[in-house]
């Protein structure tokens, strides 16, 4: 529970939590005056877009869930009698699908970005000492170069051939 509170505090100070709360309330208020059930999810989609651009995966999921709950709550708050209940429910269901797909795609993209930090292209490497020339034309160790530019970590051991070669020294 403490970790979730730290998460909320962190985004409160970044200024996004008040934005989300005001946006959700504005969407609910606008939805109370529009009959087609579109104002709520369109306002919510804007909030989800803010979370996608500025937030982490957890923030996208929290905002998406809050918007979905408000869209469903708006079904009972919007004026009745101007269109059929099923038309309004269909409009809201379509909005929920759009919001869900946006959050799902953004979440998959963010997770893939996090997991797929890879090195690409040709690496200029010394044939003798195996150091790599970096962008500033300086030579650094292979381990340092890869560790600084990817999520890879190194452990050092000896292969069986090298172990036999260095056995007497060990």
C-alpha positions in Angstrom: 0.0 0.0 0.0 2.9 2.4 0.8 4.3 1.9 -2.7 1.0 2.9 -4.3 0.8 6.0 -2.1 4.4 7.0 -3.1 3.3 6.6 -6.8 0.3 8.9 -6.2 2.4 11.5 -4.3 5.0 11.5 -7.1 2.5 12.3 -9.8 0.6 14.8 -7.6 3.7 17.0 -7.4 4.3 16.6 -11.2 0.9 18.2 -11.6 -0.8 15.5 -13.5 -3.0 14.0 -10.8 -5.0 17.3 -10.5 -5.2 17.5 -14.3 -6.7 14.0 -14.4 -9.2 14.7 -11.6 -10.3 17.9 -13.1 -10.5 16.3 -16.6 -12.6 13.4 -15.2 -15.0 15.8 -13.4 -15.3 18.0 -16.5 -16.0 15.0 -18.6 -18.8 13.8 -16.2 -20.2 17.4 -16.1 -20.2 17.6 -19.9 -21.7 14.2 -20.1 -24.6 15.3 -17.9 -25.6 17.9 -20.6 -25.0 15.8 -23.7 -27.4 13.1 -24.7 -25.3 10.8 -26.9 -22.8 9.5 -24.4 -19.8 10.7 -26.4 -18.5 13.7 -24.3 -17.4 11.5 -21.4 -15.2 9.1 -23.4 -13.8 11.8 -25.7 -12.7 13.8 -22.7 -11.4 10.6 -21.1 -9.5 9.7 -24.3 -7.6 13.0 -24.1 -6.6 12.2 -20.5 -5.5 8.8 -21.6 -3.4 10.4 -24.3 -1.7 12.6 -21.7 -0.9 9.5 -19.6 0.4 7.7 -22.7 2.7 10.6 -23.6 3.9 11.7 -20.1 3.4 8.7 -17.8 4.7 5.2 -17.1 2.8 2.0 -17.7 1.2 2.1 -14.3 -0.1 5.6 -14.9 -1.6 4.7 -18.2 -3.4 1.7 -16.6 -4.7 3.8 -13.7 -6.0 6.6 -15.9 -7.5 4.2 -18.4 -9.3 2.4 -15.5 -10.6 5.6 -14.0 -11.8 6.8 -17.4 -13.6 3.5 -18.0 -15.3 3.8 -14.6 -16.4 7.3 -15.3 -17.7 6.4 -18.7 -19.8 3.7 -17.1 -21.0 6.0 -14.3 -21.9 8.6 -16.9 -24.4 6.1 -18.3 -26.6 6.8 -15.3 -25.8 10.5 -15.1 -26.6 11.6 -18.6 -30.0 12.8 -19.5 -32.5 10.1 -20.5 -35.3 10.2 -23.1 -33.5 12.0 -25.9 -32.1 8.8 -27.4 -32.6 5.2 -26.6 -30.6 3.6 -23.8 -29.1 1.1 -26.1 -27.9 3.8 -28.5 -26.2 5.6 -25.7 -24.8 2.3 -24.3 -23.4 1.4 -27.8 -21.7 4.9 -28.0 -20.1 4.3 -24.6 -19.1 0.7 -25.5 -17.4 2.0 -28.6 -15.6 4.6 -26.6 -14.5 2.0 -24.1 -13.1 -0.1 -26.9 -11.1 2.9 -28.3 -9.7 3.8 -24.9 -8.9 0.1 -24.1 -7.1 -0.4 -27.4 -5.1 2.9 -27.0 -4.0 1.8 -23.5 -3.2 -1.7 -24.6 -1.1 -0.6 -27.6 0.7 2.0 -25.6 1.4 -0.5 -22.8 2.8 -3.1 -25.2 4.9 -0.5 -26.9 6.3 0.8 -23.6 7.1 -2.7 -22.4 8.7 -3.6 -25.7 10.8 -0.4 -25.5 11.9 -1.2 -22.0 12.8 -4.8 -22.8 14.4 -4.2 -26.2 17.2 -1.9 -25.6 19.6 -3.4 -28.2 22.7 -2.4 -29.9 22.5 -2.0 -33.7 24.9 -1.4 -36.5 28.6 -2.0 -36.9 30.9 -1.6 -33.8 34.5 -0.6 -34.4 36.4 -3.1 -32.2 40.1 -3.6 -31.8 41.2 -7.0 -33.1 43.8 -7.4 -30.4 42.4 -6.0 -27.1 38.7 -6.1 -28.0 38.1 -2.5 -27.0 35.4 -0.6 -28.8 35.7 3.0 -30.3 32.8 5.1 -29.0 31.2 8.2 -30.5 33.9 10.5 -29.1 36.7 8.4 -30.8 37.8 7.0 -27.5 38.5 3.4 -26.9 36.6 1.7 -24.0 36.3 -1.9 -22.8 33.7 -4.1 -24.5 31.9 -4.7 -21.1 31.7 -1.0 -20.3 30.4 -0.1 -23.8 27.7 -2.7 -23.8 26.7 -2.2 -20.2 26.2 1.6 -20.7 24.2 1.2 -23.8 21.9 -1.7 -23.0 20.4 -3.6 -20.2 23.0 -6.4 -20.4 25.1 -7.3 -17.4 28.3 -9.3 -17.6 29.6 -12.1 -15.4 33.2 -13.3 -16.0 34.2 -16.9 -16.1 36.6 -19.1 -18.1 35.5 -21.4 -20.9 36.8 -25.0 -20.7 39.7 -24.3 -23.3 40.9 -21.2 -21.4 40.5 -23.0 -18.1 42.9 -25.8 -19.3 45.3 -23.1 -20.6 45.4 -21.1 -17.3 45.0 -24.0 -14.9 48.7 -24.0 -14.0 48.6 -20.3 -13.2 45.5 -20.7 -11.0 
